[in-house]
C-alpha cells in the first residue's frame, strides 16, 4: 500500500487579479485531478499549524516551532528540551505612509559574520533582561527566555511581505515585548553594518520578528512512513518523531524509482514563497513545474496502480482544501474536467 500526500500551500491564489494570474496556464493534469477527486474543505490555518498537527502536537500559546527547529541545528551545547525558546529572525521593516511592511530573508541576504555581530550587540544590551540571542544560521536566529511570556505571535511566513500593523504579538506581556522590539530597531537603525549594507544597495537589517515560541513537546508522532522536503520545520518534526526524512527529489519519477511502501508526505512550498511577495511570474513558473514534475507523473502512477492513494493539500488565507484520489476516482468518466478558473473560489 502506497499513499502519496502532496502538501502544496498556495496551490490556488485568490485575489482580484485571479483571471490575469491564471490566464493561458495549461495544466491539464491538475484539471483532471480536480474533476475526479473528493474535495474536503476546512478552516484556514497557518502552514506551521498544519505540519505540527500532522505530528500530533498540541498548540501551546503558540505552535512550538522554535524548539522543534532547534533540533535540526545539531549543536551539542544546546538542548531544545530545556527552557522556553523563540524564533527571533532578522527582518527588514519598511515604513510606508500609515503601515509597516516586513521583508524576510527571501528579500535580502545576511552573512554569518553580520549575524554574529548583530547578535553580539543585542546580547550585550539585553543581558540585564536575561535574553540570549543565538544566530545558529545567518537568517535563522533563536532566543532563549528564562520565563515563558504571555504572548501570542504570528509566524514569519504569515507576515512576510505584508503590512504588520494588525499582526503584532498580543497578550498580557505584549507591551513589554513591543518595547523590546522598539529597542532593537533603535540599536540596529544606524549601526555601521547597516550603513555599509545601504551603501551596497542592500536592505538594512533593522528589526527582529519573534514567533514560534514554546517548550519542546514530549510526544511527537505521525502516521507517515517518510517525509520528503527541504523545509526545516518538517525536518525537525521528522527528527523528533524518529521518522525517516529525505530531501525532496527533483520530480516524482525519481521518487517512484525508490519504490518505498507506506505513507509519504512530500512538501512543495515554492508556490507559497511566491505569493508572499506577490511574485505572479514566479508563481506561474512554479505552478507549471508542479504540473510537469509532480502532478503528471503522479496521475500516471495512480492510473497504473503504482500508488494506491493520492492526497493533495492546499492551504491559503481562506481555506484548507484536501483533494483525495484513488484509481476508482479516475474511472468516474461523468466527472468532466473544467477550466482552472472554475475552482478559484475561496
VOPAGU-2260 file (C-alpha; in pm, 1 decimal, decimal comma):
REM VOPAGU-2260
SITE   aa  ch    i         X         Y         Z
SITE  UNK   A    0       0,0       0,0       0,0
SITE  UNK   A    1     145,3     334,5    -106,9
SITE  UNK   A    2     -10,3     667,2     -15,0
SITE  UNK   A    3     136,0     986,4    -156,4
SITE  UNK   A    4      40,6    1309,5      22,4
SITE  UNK   A    5     148,9    1623,5    -161,3
SITE  UNK   A    6     139,8    1930,8      61,7
SITE  UNK   A    7     136,9    2232,1    -172,1
SITE  UNK   A    8      44,3    2556,0      10,3
SITE  UNK   A    9     -86,5    2837,2    -212,7
SITE  UNK   A   10    -185,8    2592,7    -485,9
SITE  UNK   A   11    -467,0    2837,3    -551,7
SITE  UNK   A   12    -410,9    3209,9    -539,6
SITE  UNK   A   13    -720,4    3412,6    -464,1
SITE  UNK   A   14    -723,0    3785,6    -528,5
SITE  UNK   A   15    -877,9    4043,7    -756,5
SITE  UNK   A   16    -625,0    3957,1   -1027,9
SITE  UNK   A   17    -717,8    3585,2   -1037,2
SITE  UNK   A   18    -824,4    3591,9   -1401,7
SITE  UNK   A   19    -494,7    3751,2   -1506,5
SITE  UNK   A   20    -288,5    3519,1   -1285,6
SITE  UNK   A   21    -439,6    3205,0   -1440,9
SITE  UNK   A   22    -462,6    3334,9   -1796,9
SITE  UNK   A   23    -308,8    3097,6   -2055,5
SITE  UNK   A   24    -196,8    2847,4   -1789,8
SITE  UNK   A   25    -220,0    2499,3   -1941,2
SITE  UNK   A   26    -248,0    2245,7   -1661,1
SITE  UNK   A   27    -446,6    1950,2   -1798,3
SITE  UNK   A   28    -337,7    1704,1   -1529,3
SITE  UNK   A   29    -444,8    1929,5   -1243,5
SITE  UNK   A   30    -779,4    1987,7   -1415,4
SITE  UNK   A   31    -834,0    1609,3   -1438,7
SITE  UNK   A   32    -740,4    1558,1   -1073,1
SITE  UNK   A   33    -967,6    1842,1    -962,5
SITE  UNK   A   34   -1258,9    1694,7   -1159,1
SITE  UNK   A   35   -1218,4    1339,2   -1029,4
SITE  UNK   A   36   -1115,0    1398,3    -668,1
SITE  UNK   A   37   -1315,8    1405,1    -348,9
SITE  UNK   A   38   -1292,7    1760,7    -214,5
SITE  UNK   A   39   -1296,1    1846,5     156,3
SITE  UNK   A   40   -1270,6    2195,9     295,5
SITE  UNK   A   41   -1157,1    2306,0     641,5
SITE  UNK   A   42   -1088,9    2643,6     804,5
SITE  UNK   A   43    -775,1    2830,3     705,1
SITE  UNK   A   44    -468,7    2778,2     922,4
SITE  UNK   A   45    -100,1    2856,6     931,7
SITE  UNK   A   46     127,8    2615,5     748,9
SITE  UNK   A   47     322,6    2556,6    1069,6
SITE  UNK   A   48      -3,7    2463,9    1241,4
SITE  UNK   A   49     -84,6    2206,0     972,8
SITE  UNK   A   50     259,9    2048,1     999,9
SITE  UNK   A   51     250,9    2037,0    1380,6
SITE  UNK   A   52     -93,8    1876,2    1377,7
SITE  UNK   A   53      30,6    1616,4    1129,0
SITE  UNK   A   54     274,6    1512,2    1403,9
SITE  UNK   A   55      22,4    1502,4    1686,6
SITE  UNK   A   56     138,7    1826,0    1850,4
SITE  UNK   A   57     -97,7    2027,2    2065,5
SITE  UNK   A   58     -83,0    2404,4    2041,5
SITE  UNK   A   59      67,1    2579,6    2341,7
SITE  UNK   A   60      21,3    2957,3    2344,5
SITE  UNK   A   61     178,8    2926,3    2000,7
SITE  UNK   A   62     279,8    2633,3    1787,6
SITE  UNK   A   63     620,0    2540,8    1940,3
SITE  UNK   A   64     817,5    2577,7    1618,9
SITE  UNK   A   65    1136,0    2716,3    1775,3
SITE  UNK   A   66    1237,6    2418,5    1995,3
SITE  UNK   A   67    1143,0    2171,9    1718,7
SITE  UNK   A   68    1354,7    2351,9    1459,3
SITE  UNK   A   69    1634,9    2385,7    1712,0
SITE  UNK   A   70    1673,7    2007,3    1692,0
SITE  UNK   A   71    1798,6    2041,9    1334,1
SITE  UNK   A   72    2098,7    2254,8    1431,5
SITE  UNK   A   73    2282,9    1958,6    1587,2
SITE  UNK   A   74    2454,4    2190,1    1831,9
SITE  UNK   A   75    2570,0    1972,5    2121,4
SITE  UNK   A   76    2588,8    2272,1    2355,4
SITE  UNK   A   77    2217,1    2349,4    2322,4
SITE  UNK   A   78    1931,2    2133,2    2442,2
SITE  UNK   A   79    1593,4    2201,2    2285,1
SITE  UNK   A   80    1426,6    2012,7    2570,4
SITE  UNK   A   81    1532,4    2276,3    2820,7
SITE  UNK   A   82    1396,5    2628,9    2863,4
SITE  UNK   A   83    1147,1    2826,1    2658,6
SITE  UNK   A   84    1257,6    2905,7    2304,0
SITE  UNK   A   85    1150,2    3162,8    2047,3
SITE  UNK   A   86    1243,1    3213,6    1687,6
SITE  UNK   A   87    1391,4    3564,3    1663,6
SITE  UNK   A   88    1466,1    3619,4    1297,1
SITE  UNK   A   89    1636,6    3924,1    1141,1
SITE  UNK   A   90    1399,3    4121,3     917,8
SITE  UNK   A   91    1368,9    4447,4     730,5
SITE  UNK   A   92    1088,8    4690,2     819,7
SITE  UNK   A   93     981,4    4949,3     568,5
SITE  UNK   A   94     750,5    5232,4     674,3
SITE  UNK   A   95     506,1    5335,3     402,1
SITE  UNK   A   96     253,7    5607,2     488,9
SITE  UNK   A   97      30,2    5455,3     756,1
SITE  UNK   A   98     161,5    5098,5     757,7
SITE  UNK   A   99     478,3    4892,7     801,6
SITE  UNK   A  100     585,7    4623,0     555,7
SITE  UNK   A  101     803,5    4331,8     664,3
SITE  UNK   A  102    1058,7    4155,6     445,9
SITE  UNK   A  103    1226,3    3829,9     549,4
SITE  UNK   A  104    1543,5    3668,8     414,4
SITE  UNK   A  105    1373,8    3587,3      83,9
SITE  UNK   A  106    1422,9    3957,6       7,8
SITE  UNK   A  107    1778,1    4001,9     136,9
SITE  UNK   A  108    2099,3    3819,7     220,7
SITE  UNK   A  109    2277,5    3834,7     553,3
SITE  UNK   A  110    2620,7    3685,7     614,3
SITE  UNK   A  111    2723,4    3469,4     907,4
SITE  UNK   A  112    2959,4    3743,2    1023,4
SITE  UNK   A  113    2685,7    4008,5    1011,3
SITE  UNK   A  114    2456,3    3781,7    1211,3
SITE  UNK   A  115    2723,0    3727,6    1475,4
SITE  UNK   A  116    2796,1    4098,9    1509,3
SITE  UNK   A  117    2428,1    4193,1    1528,5
SITE  UNK   A  118    2356,0    3926,9    1791,3
SITE  UNK   A  119    2659,4    4032,6    1998,0
SITE  UNK   A  120    2516,0    4384,5    2016,4
SITE  UNK   A  121    2174,4    4255,8    2117,8
SITE  UNK   A  122    2311,4    4016,5    2378,6
SITE  UNK   A  123    2518,3    4289,3    2541,7
SITE  UNK   A  124    2220,0    4522,3    2553,7
SITE  UNK   A  125    1967,2    4267,3    2681,7
SITE  UNK   A  126    2192,1    4077,5    2923,7
SITE  UNK   A  127    2014,4    4251,1    3212,0
SITE  UNK   A  128    1684,3    4104,7    3087,6
SITE  UNK   A  129    1830,8    3751,8    3064,3
SITE  UNK   A  130    1763,9    3731,8    2690,6
SITE  UNK   A  131    2011,4    3532,2    2481,3
SITE  UNK   A  132    2006,2    3560,3    2100,5
SITE  UNK   A  133    2161,2    3266,1    1915,2
SITE  UNK   A  134    2226,8    3312,0    1539,8
SITE  UNK   A  135    2261,2    2942,1    1464,8
SITE  UNK   A  136    2207,9    3016,5    1095,0
SITE  UNK   A  137    2266,1    3353,5     936,7
SITE  UNK   A  138    1894,0    3419,6     882,0
SITE  UNK   A  139    1750,0    3183,7    1143,5
SITE  UNK   A  140    1800,4    3301,3    1499,5
SITE  UNK   A  141    1676,7    3168,1    1831,6
SITE  UNK   A  142    1608,6    3334,2    2162,3
SITE  UNK   A  143    1635,3    3159,3    2496,5
SITE  UNK   A  144    1399,2    3310,4    2754,0
SITE  UNK   A  145    1420,6    3246,2    3128,3
SITE  UNK   A  146    1042,6    3259,0    3173,2
SITE  UNK   A  147     769,7    3188,5    2918,7
SITE  UNK   A  148     595,2    3515,5    2824,3
SITE  UNK   A  149     219,1    3551,1    2792,2
SITE  UNK   A  150     244,2    3626,0    2422,2
SITE  UNK   A  151      72,9    3503,8    2107,9
SITE  UNK   A  152     255,3    3553,2    1780,5
SITE  UNK   A  153     209,4    3522,0    1406,1
SITE  UNK   A  154     459,2    3311,1    1214,8
SITE  UNK   A  155     719,7    3476,1     995,8
SITE  UNK   A  156     570,7    3309,7     688,8
SITE  UNK   A  157     233,9    3462,5     769,1
SITE  UNK   A  158     366,7    3818,9     789,4
SITE  UNK   A  159     639,7    3821,7     521,2
SITE  UNK   A  160     559,6    4074,4     251,6
SITE  UNK   A  161     261,3    4209,3     444,3
SITE  UNK   A  162     153,3    4508,6     650,0
SITE  UNK   A  163     219,2    4408,3    1011,3
SITE  UNK   A  164       6,4    4674,2    1182,9
SITE  UNK   A  165    -259,5    4417,0    1275,5
SITE  UNK   A  166     -21,5    4122,0    1308,9
SITE  UNK   A  167     189,0    4227,9    1606,6
SITE  UNK   A  168     223,5    3992,3    1906,1
SITE  UNK   A  169     -55,3    4019,0    2161,3
SITE  UNK   A  170    -117,4    3903,0    2518,2
SITE  UNK   A  171     -52,3    4021,1    2873,8
SITE  UNK   A  172     320,1    4066,6    2805,4
SITE  UNK   A  173     278,7    4225,5    2463,1
SITE  UNK   A  174     363,9    4578,7    2581,2
SITE  UNK   A  175     698,0    4464,0    2723,6
SITE  UNK   A  176     781,5    4275,9    2402,7
SITE  UNK   A  177     679,5    4565,5    2183,0
SITE  UNK   A  178     924,0    4774,6    2386,4
SITE  UNK   A  179    1195,4    4514,9    2327,9
SITE  UNK   A  180    1124,0    4526,3    1953,9
SITE  UNK   A  181    1145,2    4905,1    1955,3
SITE  UNK   A  182    1476,7    4897,0    2141,7
SITE  UNK   A  183    1613,4    4651,1    1886,6
SITE  UNK   A  184    1509,6    4877,3    1599,3
SITE  UNK   A  185    1686,9    5173,3    1761,2
SITE  UNK   A  186    2002,5    4966,9    1821,0
SITE  UNK   A  187    2015,6    4845,5    1463,4
SITE  UNK   A  188    1889,0    5150,5    1275,9
SITE  UNK   A  189    2212,3    5345,6    1242,8
SITE  UNK   A  190    2457,0    5066,3    1310,8
SITE  UNK   A  191    2770,9    5076,9    1090,1
SITE  UNK   A  192    2687,4    4731,7     948,6
SITE  UNK   A  193    2357,1    4864,1     817,1
SITE  UNK   A  194    2519,1    5179,5     687,3
SITE  UNK   A  195    2759,2    4959,0     491,8
SITE  UNK   A  196    2470,3    4745,6     363,9
SITE  UNK   A  197    2284,6    5051,2     240,4
SITE  UNK   A  198    2594,4    5176,4      58,5
SITE  UNK   A  199    2586,6    4842,0    -124,9
SITE  UNK   A  200    2214,6    4895,9    -202,1
SITE  UNK   A  201    2120,3    4611,0      30,1
SITE  UNK   A  202    1824,6    4618,1     267,1
SITE  UNK   A  203    1908,5    4714,5     623,8
SITE  UNK   A  204    1853,5    4456,3     896,3
SITE  UNK   A  205    1652,7    4687,4    1120,7
SITE  UNK   A  206    1434,3    4456,1    1324,5
SITE  UNK   A  207    1367,4    4114,1    1473,8
SITE  UNK   A  208    1046,9    3913,8    1433,9
SITE  UNK   A  209     954,5    3694,7    1731,8
SITE  UNK   A  210     746,6    3383,5    1661,2
SITE  UNK   A  211     707,2    3010,8    1719,7
SITE  UNK   A  212     760,9    3024,6    2094,4
SITE  UNK   A  213     723,7    2724,0    2319,1
SITE  UNK   A  214     877,8    2434,8    2505,6
SITE  UNK   A  215     965,7    2107,3    2337,6
SITE  UNK   A  216     660,0    1874,3    2316,2
SITE  UNK   A  217     705,8    1545,5    2494,5
SITE  UNK   A  218     526,5    1333,4    2236,0
SITE  UNK   A  219     578,8    1387,8    1863,4
SITE  UNK   A  220     446,2    1115,5    1633,4
SITE  UNK   A  221     299,3    1069,6    1287,6
SITE  UNK   A  222     137,0     811,8    1062,3
SITE  UNK   A  223     373,3     896,5     775,9
SITE  UNK   A  224     643,1     646,8     687,2
SITE  UNK   A  225     874,6     903,5     534,1
SITE  UNK   A  226     894,5    1282,7     486,3
SITE  UNK   A  227    1038,0    1430,8     167,3
SITE  UNK   A  228    1107,5    1803,0     194,3
SITE  UNK   A  229    1358,1    2087,0     201,3
SITE  UNK   A  230    1167,5    2254,5     485,3
SITE  UNK   A  231    1349,1    2291,6     818,8
SITE  UNK   A  232    1038,3    2254,4    1035,8
SITE  UNK   A  233     940,8    1932,3     858,8
SITE  UNK   A  234    1295,5    1806,6     909,2
SITE  UNK   A  235    1278,0    1893,7    1279,5
SITE  UNK   A  236     945,8    1714,4    1316,1
SITE  UNK   A  237    1083,8    1408,0    1141,1
SITE  UNK   A  238    1392,0    1403,6    1365,0
SITE  UNK   A  239    1186,3    1445,6    1681,7
SITE  UNK   A  240     943,0    1169,3    1583,7
SITE  UNK   A  241    1217,9     937,4    1453,7
SITE  UNK   A  242    1055,1     938,5    1110,1
SITE  UNK   A  243    1268,6     893,3     800,1
SITE  UNK   A  244    1344,9    1221,5     625,6
SITE  UNK   A  245    1495,4    1284,1     282,5
SITE  UNK   A  246    1537,7    1598,6      79,3
SITE  UNK   A  247    1265,7    1624,8    -181,6
SITE  UNK   A  248    1377,9    1480,9    -515,1
SITE  UNK   A  249    1359,5    1689,8    -831,5
SITE  UNK   A  250    1046,7    1514,5    -953,9
SITE  UNK   A  251     801,4    1233,2    -890,6
SITE  UNK   A  252     969,5     997,0   -1137,0
SITE  UNK   A  253    1286,7     997,1    -924,5
SITE  UNK   A  254    1074,8     934,0    -615,4
SITE  UNK   A  255     895,4     643,2    -785,2
SITE  UNK   A  256    1221,1     465,0    -866,9
SITE  UNK   A  257    1286,9     421,1    -494,1
SITE  UNK   A  258     971,6     205,7    -464,5
SITE  UNK   A  259     928,5     253,6     -89,5
SITE  UNK   A  260     596,0     129,1      51,4
SITE  UNK   A  261     398,7     318,3     315,0
SITE  UNK   A  262     263,2     668,0     358,0
SITE  UNK   A  263     472,5     954,5     219,2
SITE  UNK   A  264     445,9    1327,8     284,5
SITE  UNK   A  265     605,2    1543,6      14,6
SITE  UNK   A  266     623,4    1921,4      64,1
SITE  UNK   A  267     620,2    2158,8    -233,1
SITE  UNK   A  268     641,7    2507,6     -80,6
SITE  UNK   A  269     768,2    2712,2    -374,4
SITE  UNK   A  270     420,6    2846,9    -454,5
SITE  UNK   A  271     376,1    2982,8    -105,2
SITE  UNK   A  272     704,5    3172,8    -119,6
SITE  UNK   A  273     599,1    3345,8    -440,9
SITE  UNK   A  274     258,2    3453,8    -311,3
SITE  UNK   A  275     415,6    3615,5      -5,3
SITE  UNK   A  276     572,2    3882,1    -227,0
SITE  UNK   A  277     306,1    3887,7    -499,7
SITE  UNK   A  278     550,9    3737,6    -747,9
SITE  UNK   A  279     297,9    3639,5   -1014,0
SITE  UNK   A  280     557,2    3539,2   -1273,7
SITE  UNK   A  281     748,1    3322,4   -1025,7
SITE  UNK   A  282     426,7    3160,7    -902,9
SITE  UNK   A  283     313,0    3074,4   -1256,9
SITE  UNK   A  284     657,4    2933,6   -1334,6
SITE  UNK   A  285     647,3    2706,7   -1027,8
SITE  UNK   A  286     285,2    2612,0   -1096,1
SITE  UNK   A  287     392,8    2479,1   -1437,3
SITE  UNK   A  288     683,1    2299,3   -1271,2
SITE  UNK   A  289     445,3    2136,1   -1022,7
SITE  UNK   A  290     225,5    2017,8   -1310,9
SITE  UNK   A  291     507,1    1871,0   -1518,2
SITE  UNK   A  292     738,2    1736,6   -1248,3
SITE  UNK   A  293     484,5    1606,9    -996,7
SITE  UNK   A  294     117,4    1602,6   -1090,3
SITE  UNK   A  295     154,5    1446,2   -1434,1
SITE  UNK   A  296     375,4    1152,0   -1326,1
SITE  UNK   A  297     167,9    1102,6   -1009,9
SITE  UNK   A  298    -151,3    1083,7   -1216,0
SITE  UNK   A  299       8,3     818,3   -1438,2
SITE  UNK   A  300     136,9     627,7   -1133,8
SITE  UNK   A  301    -209,4     629,0    -976,4
SITE  UNK   A  302    -373,5     517,1   -1300,6
SITE  UNK   A  303    -123,3     232,6   -1338,9
SITE  UNK   A  304    -156,4     119,0    -978,1
SITE  UNK   A  305     195,4     216,4    -869,8
SITE  UNK   A  306      44,9     425,8    -590,4
SITE  UNK   A  307    -286,4     347,0    -420,1
SITE  UNK   A  308    -394,8     687,3    -295,3
SITE  UNK   A  309    -305,3    1044,6    -384,3
SITE  UNK   A  310    -385,7    1331,4    -148,3
SITE  UNK   A  311    -315,9    1694,1    -237,7
SITE  UNK   A  312    -347,3    1959,3      34,1
SITE  UNK   A  313    -365,2    2330,7     -34,4
SITE  UNK   A  314    -354,3    2598,4     235,5
SITE  UNK   A  315    -424,2    2962,8     170,1
SITE  UNK   A  316    -553,6    3258,3     367,6
SITE  UNK   A  317    -916,2    3148,9     318,2
SITE  UNK   A  318    -930,3    2769,6     349,3
SITE  UNK   A  319    -752,6    2437,6     384,1
SITE  UNK   A  320    -851,0    2204,5      99,6
SITE  UNK   A  321    -782,8    1834,8      52,0
SITE  UNK   A  322    -817,0    1650,8    -277,9
SITE  UNK   A  323    -827,5    1271,7    -238,6
SITE  UNK   A  324    -798,9    1026,2    -527,5
SITE  UNK   A  325    -777,7     651,2    -579,2
SITE  UNK   A  326    -792,3     454,3    -904,7
SITE  UNK   A  327   -1167,5     428,6    -856,2
SITE  UNK   A  328   -1198,3     805,8    -869,5
SITE  UNK   A  329   -1025,9     811,5   -1207,5
SITE  UNK   A  330   -1296,0     587,3   -1356,8
SITE  UNK   A  331   -1568,9     846,5   -1294,4
SITE  UNK   A  332   -1599,8     949,0   -1658,5
SITE  UNK   A  333   -1910,4    1153,4   -1581,3
SITE  UNK   A  334   -1697,1    1395,8   -1377,1
SITE  UNK   A  335   -1590,2    1616,1   -1664,7
SITE  UNK   A  336   -1290,4    1845,9   -1649,3
SITE  UNK   A  337   -1342,2    2217,9   -1612,6
SITE  UNK   A  338   -1111,8    2516,5   -1662,3
SITE  UNK   A  339    -899,1    2605,9   -1361,2
SITE  UNK   A  340   -1082,2    2932,1   -1304,8
SITE  UNK   A  341   -1391,5    2731,9   -1205,1
SITE  UNK   A  342   -1206,2    2629,9    -889,5
SITE  UNK   A  343   -1073,7    2973,7    -796,8
SITE  UNK   A  344   -1320,7    3036,8    -520,8
SITE  UNK   A  345   -1233,4    3083,1    -153,1
